[in-house]
Amino acid sequence: MGHAGMAAAAVRYLRAGPVEPLPRPELRCVREDERAPVDQAEFRRVLGNFASGVTVVTAPAADAADTGSAGPAGFACQSFSSLSLDPPLVAFMVARTSTTWPRIARAGVFCVNVLGASQAGLCRAFARSGTDKFAGVAHTPSPVSASPLLTGALAWIDCTIHAVHTGGDHLIVVGRVDALGATDDDEPPLLFHKGRFL
């Protein structure tokens, strides 16, 4: 059976009815008296060979009395991906220890800003914590969520939070796409590879 035949068989299978989910695997942390299955430094080194695009995920300002911060929220994120065409879904991963994530979660919406090769400095600014990340950063409200749309971003994806799943020491955030757009600029995207920007 060729590729076309396999694809047709997969479509017939999926149309046959709902797909039963697999049982959830047992996930647990490594105990202090156990050896980790993979050394964390080696994990970072090997996975660093995979070049990833760089984004800034933003959310609109919330009530200062609620969050202790009146400004918008944002953080640099390289673990972003498209997920589904129908319905249109995207996903990003965020550390459970992130201080920005609770503000985005409260907003219930976010905008993914895809950075261009000339925006490494902007990425570094949004990777810092404890500073006003939006100081001196030009932005406009995205059309649906009013999240900051960063000036000069190659593309933007405006989303509503659709689901949040656990993934070890990170959370997997799924967003339903409400609006999106891209510039006509020929600038290449900002990439991160082996601990540095390309």
Residue pairs with C-beta under 8 A, 6 or more apart in sequence:
1 9
27 166
27 168
30 36
30 37
48 193
48 194
48 195
49 193
49 194
50 193
51 191
51 192
51 193
51 198
52 78
52 79
52 191
52 192
52 193
53 78
53 80
53 114
53 115
53 189
53 190
53 191
53 192
54 76
54 77
54 78
54 114
54 115
54 119
54 123
54 189
54 190
54 191
54 192
54 197
55 76
55 77
55 78
55 80
55 92
55 112
55 113
55 114
55 115
56 74
56 75
56 76
56 77
56 112
56 113
56 115
56 122
56 123
56 126
56 150
56 153
57 74
57 75
57 77
57 80
57 92
57 94
57 104
57 110
57 111
57 112
57 113
58 72
58 73
58 74
58 110
58 111
58 113
58 139
58 147
58 148
58 149
58 150
59 72
59 73
59 74
59 103
59 104
59 107
59 109
59 110
59 111
59 145
59 147
60 72
60 107
60 109
60 141
60 145
60 146
60 147
60 148
61 70
61 71
61 72
61 73
62 69
62 73
62 103
62 106
62 107
64 70
66 106
67 102
67 103
67 106
69 103
71 132
71 134
72 134
72 139
72 147
72 148
73 100
73 103
73 104
73 107
74 100
74 126
74 133
74 134
74 148
75 94
75 98
75 100
75 101
75 126
75 127
75 133
76 123
76 124
76 126
76 127
77 92
77 93
77 94
77 112
78 192
79 92
79 93
79 94
79 170
80 90
80 91
80 92
80 112
81 90
81 91
81 92
82 89
82 90
83 89
83 90
83 91
83 174
87 176
88 176
88 177
89 162
89 174
89 175
89 176
89 177
90 112
90 157
90 159
90 174
90 175
90 177
91 172
91 173
91 174
91 175
92 112
92 173
92 175
93 167
93 170
93 171
93 172
93 173
94 100
94 101
94 104
94 170
94 171
94 173
95 101
95 169
95 170
95 171
96 169
96 170
96 171
97 169
99 129
100 129
101 171
104 110
104 161
104 173
105 161
105 164
107 145
107 147
108 160
108 161
109 144
109 145
109 146
109 147
109 158
109 159
109 160
109 161
110 145
110 147
110 159
110 161
110 173
110 175
111 142
111 145
111 147
111 148
111 149
111 156
111 157
111 158
111 159
112 156
112 157
112 159
112 175
113 148
113 149
113 150
113 153
113 155
113 156
114 153
114 154
114 155
114 156
114 157
114 182
114 189
115 122
115 123
115 150
115 153
115 154
115 189
115 190
116 152
116 153
116 154
116 185
116 187
116 188
116 189
116 190
117 187
117 188
117 189
117 190
117 191
117 198
118 152
118 187
118 190
119 152
119 153
119 190
120 190
120 197
122 137
122 150
122 152
123 190
123 197
125 131
125 133
125 137
126 133
134 148
137 148
137 150
137 151
138 150
138 151
138 152
139 148
139 149
139 150
139 151
140 148
140 149
140 151
141 147
141 148
141 149
142 148
142 149
142 156
142 158
142 179
143 158
143 179
144 158
144 160
144 178
144 179
145 158
145 159
145 160
145 178
147 158
149 156
149 158
150 156
153 183
154 182
154 183
154 185
154 187
154 189
155 180
155 181
155 182
155 183
156 180
156 181
156 182
157 175
157 177
157 180
158 177
158 178
158 179
158 180
159 175
159 176
159 177
159 178
160 175
160 176
160 178
161 173
161 174
161 175
161 176
162 174
162 175
162 176
163 173
163 174
164 171
164 172
164 173
164 174
165 171
165 172
165 174
166 172
190 197
190 198
191 197
191 198
192 198
